[in-house]
């Protein structure tokens, strides 16, 4: 029933000669609209919260409304940037000093903005990786060739392969094993690169290094090279000493 109709009927009832109608039953408490407003606001707020939580579950963990993956900001202790700022004639020496300090500090990521230093570091890491892989592959060829070829011809392949494996392993141990740069690899993953503050750099092609544990690969090529050396010594003894 509309309140306007009730008011008109009350006015008619209050006319002269009419029977007075009590109005006590038509008074509404003043607190009722406020309570209804608060109750409606709570219901709406709970509904919006449930809808937002449901949307986050649909998008998956670490997602936002604008993108499927949320960019994670790295702390200052995880990333170090060697900026390309020329303050004098000894700028290259300053870049090398900053890079050495960052390598010794064992940062998770090192961004090298100067092109010359970055290219030299990337080539140094590439040569170290090549020596490691050559030592492993040549040593494996030295050990498994006698199983695939006749014994009369296998030493023509196994002995040179064993010598190559030992040479690469020795060179790696002398020049790369104790270099802090060998614990880093060049990072090419686009998603991991998007987490770094590369937008603050002036260079469009920086070299990004990521620290990785090289203990297992050192043990691998050292073990294979040692086994190849034992086989070569034994084979040479059999061929020439007997």
C-alpha angles and dihedrals in degrees: 000000000000118000091225091064090049091052093051091049091050091051090051090049091053093056118114112283095016125121110260113243117208113244098198093098092056098057113106121204113254092227094061098080091048092050091048090049093051091046092051091047091052091050092049092047092050091049092051091048092051091048091050092049090049090051092051090052091051092050093048133230118321093018130130135194094262102043139017093237126046117223111241116215113225120221123242091254092060102050132041124185123206099208122209099236117148110208098160147331093301095059094120091053089050091052091051091048092051090049092051091049091050092049092050091047088058099227116186092231129021119191114201111199101176107089098216096050092042094052093047092050092048091050091048091053091046092053091049091051090049092053091049094050093044091052091051097044096042092047091049090050090050092053100041101038093080088056093055103036133048115273092242092062105025095084091064087069104025097053097052090043091051092049090049091050092051092047094051092045092050093048091048091049093051101042108021111022097077096033111107088217091069089069090066133074131195110261117226101162108120095207093051090046090053089062091061124084093248091141089074093061127096093213119080095202109046122165112239119201124197123197116238134174109255097180095103096048091048090053090047099054093037091054094046093046091049091050090048090051091052091050093048093050091048093047094048090050091052093049102044109015098053 
